[in-house]
Amino acid sequence: MYDYAIRFEQDTAPGLAVFCRDLPELNSYGDDKEHAIREAMDAIETTLSIYVDQRRAIPEASPAQPGEQVIHLPAVTVAKIVLWNEMMARDMRKADLCRLLGLAQTQGDRLVDFLHTSKMEAIEKALAALGKRLLVSVEAA
């Protein structure tokens, strides 16, 4: 659902540029493929923050195309995406979520801040307040 596919392009300088069809705002770079993948994870979370800042729903990932590398996001990041998209579907602002949960603005902001670590329990509580339940599944890597 939110496993984004990235593609690498050889840059004019040594290294690889990183792009994502589903997140066109994403632009990253790595010295080699492993470094580019690590940097892509940070770039995805930064790009997700842009969507929040612009009050836009975060798109689902489309299937990978040949030559693309799929990035599997941490469960807490996926939970934050689901929370944000549910808020957008309801035309809610972060302040609305804070009032609903009885949280201070800073605490509520962190629930949809992709650059800040949140406890999964807090995100689950926010989703429950919106009538949603988080399910986790495990599959072979």
C-alpha positions in Angstrom: 0.0 0.0 0.0 2.8 2.4 0.9 5.9 0.5 -0.3 7.2 3.1 -2.8 9.2 2.1 -5.8 12.3 4.2 -6.5 14.5 4.3 -9.6 18.2 5.1 -9.8 19.8 7.3 -12.5 23.5 7.7 -13.0 24.4 11.2 -12.2 27.0 13.3 -14.0 29.2 13.1 -10.9 29.9 9.7 -9.3 26.9 8.3 -7.6 23.2 7.8 -8.2 20.2 10.1 -8.3 17.0 8.7 -6.8 13.5 9.4 -8.0 10.0 8.1 -7.2 7.0 8.1 -9.6 4.4 8.2 -6.9 6.2 11.0 -5.0 7.4 13.3 -7.7 8.7 15.8 -5.1 11.2 13.3 -4.0 14.8 13.9 -5.0 17.7 12.2 -3.4 21.2 11.0 -4.1 23.7 8.3 -3.0 27.3 7.5 -3.5 26.3 3.9 -4.4 23.2 1.8 -4.5 23.2 0.9 -0.8 23.8 4.6 0.2 21.1 5.7 -2.3 18.6 3.3 -0.7 19.4 4.6 2.8 19.1 8.2 1.6 15.8 7.4 -0.2 14.2 6.3 3.1 15.0 9.8 4.6 13.9 11.5 1.4 10.5 9.7 1.4 9.9 10.8 5.0 10.9 14.4 4.1 8.6 14.2 1.1 5.7 13.0 3.2 6.2 16.0 5.4 5.8 18.2 2.4 2.3 16.6 1.8 1.4 17.4 5.4 2.7 21.0 5.2 0.6 21.4 2.0 -2.5 19.6 3.5 -2.5 17.1 0.7 -3.4 13.4 1.0 -0.5 11.1 0.6 -0.7 8.8 -2.5 -0.7 5.1 -2.3 2.3 3.4 -4.0 1.8 1.9 -7.4 3.3 -1.4 -8.3 7.1 -1.4 -9.1 8.1 -1.3 -12.7 11.1 -3.2 -14.1 14.4 -1.7 -12.8 12.8 -0.1 -9.7 13.7 -0.9 -6.1 10.8 -1.1 -3.6 11.3 0.7 -0.3 9.5 -0.8 2.7 8.6 1.9 5.2 8.7 1.4 9.0 5.3 0.4 10.4 5.1 3.6 12.4 5.5 5.7 9.2 2.8 3.7 7.5 0.5 4.2 10.5 1.1 8.0 10.3 0.3 8.0 6.6 -3.0 6.2 7.3 -3.8 8.7 10.1 -3.0 11.7 7.9 -5.0 10.4 5.0 -8.0 9.7 7.3 -7.7 13.3 8.6 -7.6 14.6 5.0 -10.7 12.5 4.1 -12.5 14.2 7.0 -11.1 17.6 6.3 -9.6 17.6 9.7 -6.7 19.9 10.8 -4.1 18.9 13.4 -5.8 21.2 15.9 -9.1 19.2 15.4 -7.2 16.0 16.2 -5.7 17.6 19.3 -9.1 18.6 20.5 -10.5 15.1 19.8 -7.7 13.4 21.7 -7.3 16.1 24.4 -3.6 16.6 23.5 -1.4 19.7 23.5 -0.7 21.0 20.0 2.9 19.8 20.1 1.9 16.3 21.0 -0.8 16.2 18.3 1.6 17.7 15.7 4.1 14.9 16.3 1.5 12.2 15.5 1.7 13.3 11.8 5.3 14.5 11.8 7.3 12.0 9.7 10.6 13.5 10.9 9.7 12.8 14.6 9.4 9.4 16.3 6.0 8.6 17.8 4.9 5.7 19.9 2.7 3.3 17.9 0.2 3.3 20.8 -0.4 7.0 20.4 -1.1 6.6 16.7 -3.4 3.6 17.4 -5.3 5.8 19.9 -5.7 8.5 17.3 -6.9 6.1 14.7 -9.3 4.6 17.1 -10.7 8.0 17.8 -11.4 8.2 14.1 -13.1 4.8 14.1 -10.1 3.0 12.6 -8.1 0.1 13.8 -4.5 -0.7 12.9 -3.7 -4.3 11.8 -0.2 -5.5 11.4 0.9 -8.5 9.3 4.2 -10.3 8.9 5.5 -11.8 5.7 8.7 -13.3 4.6 11.4 -10.8 3.8 
